Amino acid sequence: MSDAPRAPITAIDLQTDRPHSARVYDYIMGGKDNFAADRDTAATVLADWPGLRTSMLANRACMHRMARHLTGLGVRQFIDVGTGIPSSPNLHEVVQDTAPDARVVYVDNDLIVLMHARALLTGTPQGRIAYIQADMRTPEALLGDPTLHEVIDFSRPVALTVIAMLQFVEDAQAVVDALLEPLPSGSHLAITIPTDELAPESERLAREYTSRGIPMYLRGRAEIERLFTGLELLDPGIVPMPRWHPGPDERPLPDTATNMYAAVGRKP
Ligand SMILES: C[S@@+](CC[C@H](N)C(=O)[O-])C[C@H]1O[C@@H](n2cnc3c(N)ncnc32)[C@H](O)[C@@H]1O
């Protein structure tokens, strides 16, 4: 046995006594990386809106369609903010299926996401996958991360994907503006974003999350339009999420089945 000093084991506080958005989402979608506080929150919100799981699955499906669409437009670099606990297929799997050389940087501020992402997110040998822990509310720190600059070439177009994430940010406009600022012409912004204008249960859901320490902000169409100021909105514009280029095999959902709008814009 070696006498060499051992590296200290650092305790990480995963705050398992309180719900976290990534883990509640994981539980509702059938994942295993969650704790009692997350499951309790999930049970309460599902009791009020049993269709929430359908809405969340529709969000994943929309993310897949957007990733394929952007890859089809020739985009080969992605910054995905608010990654979530990995659940296959993740964005890089969809993208690298068509473009094995594509590069994806995942960003999240949740430690559990970080631990799983490091273990599970491996891509093709031709491409690059990286994971950084950063908070979207401090975009300058996120943009200054050395790993981001190692993987992403800021002289070439980038897709900034912010999927089911902006509801956790009070000043979404400031964050989106800051993250788009360094991206060159031909870059894209892809979002799915909760609103109180579609599913009638949305406001109660937001109140429940907020009361449990996960502040949730809902946006109307006008506010979402402003996020795309200076960008060219791609067809079909800002639409209820299931209407964003539905796949031929996807069951059409009514507008009230989800609480999300979806849109993609291009930086001219
Ligand atoms: C509802 S999940 C969405 C995951 C994935 N984008 C998807 O659509 O399947 C929201 C994610 O955003 C992350 N998140 C919440 N607030 C954040 C912040 N301020 N900065 C970075 N990530 C954040 C959570 O940890 C969680 O993983």
The ligand as an SDF file (V2000), in Angstrom:
LIG
                    3D

 27 29  0  0  0  0  0  0  0  0999 V2000
  -36.4870   21.4830  -17.9810 C   0  0  0  0  0  0  0  0  0  0  0  0
  -34.7800   21.0900  -18.1040 S   0  0  0  0  0  0  0  0  0  0  0  0
  -34.5450   21.0770  -19.8620 C   0  0  0  0  0  0  0  0  0  0  0  0
  -33.4690   20.1090  -20.3230 C   0  0  0  0  0  0  0  0  0  0  0  0
  -33.2750   19.9870  -21.8280 C   0  0  0  0  0  0  0  0  0  0  0  0
  -32.8870   21.2660  -22.4300 N   0  0  0  0  0  0  0  0  0  0  0  0
  -34.5220   19.4720  -22.4890 C   0  0  0  0  0  0  0  0  0  0  0  0
  -35.2590   20.2860  -23.0430 O   0  0  0  0  0  0  0  0  0  0  0  0
  -34.7850   18.2780  -22.4390 O   0  0  0  0  0  0  0  0  0  0  0  0
  -34.0160   22.6580  -17.6420 C   0  0  0  0  0  0  0  0  0  0  0  0
  -32.5340   22.5740  -17.3940 C   0  0  0  0  0  0  0  0  0  0  0  0
  -32.0280   23.9010  -17.2060 O   0  0  0  0  0  0  0  0  0  0  0  0
  -31.0790   23.8760  -16.1610 C   0  0  0  0  0  0  0  0  0  0  0  0
  -31.0030   25.2160  -15.5770 N   0  0  0  0  0  0  0  0  0  0  0  0
  -31.9260   25.8450  -14.8040 C   0  0  0  0  0  0  0  0  0  0  0  0
  -31.5210   27.0770  -14.4810 N   0  0  0  0  0  0  0  0  0  0  0  0
  -30.2910   27.2360  -15.0570 C   0  0  0  0  0  0  0  0  0  0  0  0
  -29.3560   28.3060  -15.0910 C   0  0  0  0  0  0  0  0  0  0  0  0
  -29.6120   29.4600  -14.4660 N   0  0  0  0  0  0  0  0  0  0  0  0
  -28.1950   28.1360  -15.7830 N   0  0  0  0  0  0  0  0  0  0  0  0
  -27.9420   26.9660  -16.4310 C   0  0  0  0  0  0  0  0  0  0  0  0
  -28.7960   25.9170  -16.4370 N   0  0  0  0  0  0  0  0  0  0  0  0
  -29.9610   26.0500  -15.7590 C   0  0  0  0  0  0  0  0  0  0  0  0
  -31.5910   22.8370  -15.1870 C   0  0  0  0  0  0  0  0  0  0  0  0
  -30.5680   22.3320  -14.3620 O   0  0  0  0  0  0  0  0  0  0  0  0
  -32.1420   21.7860  -16.1510 C   0  0  0  0  0  0  0  0  0  0  0  0
  -31.1620   20.8400  -16.4630 O   0  0  0  0  0  0  0  0  0  0  0  0
  1  2  1  0
  2  3  1  0
  2 10  1  0
  3  4  1  0
  4  5  1  0
  5  6  1  0
  5  7  1  0
  7  8  2  0
  7  9  1  0
 10 11  1  0
 11 12  1  0
 11 26  1  0
 12 13  1  0
 13 14  1  0
 13 24  1  0
 14 15  1  0
 14 23  1  0
 15 16  2  0
 16 17  1  0
 17 18  1  0
 17 23  2  0
 18 19  1  0
 18 20  2  0
 20 21  1  0
 21 22  2  0
 22 23  1  0
 24 25  1  0
 24 26  1  0
 26 27  1  0
M  CHG  2   2   1   9  -1
M  END
$$$$
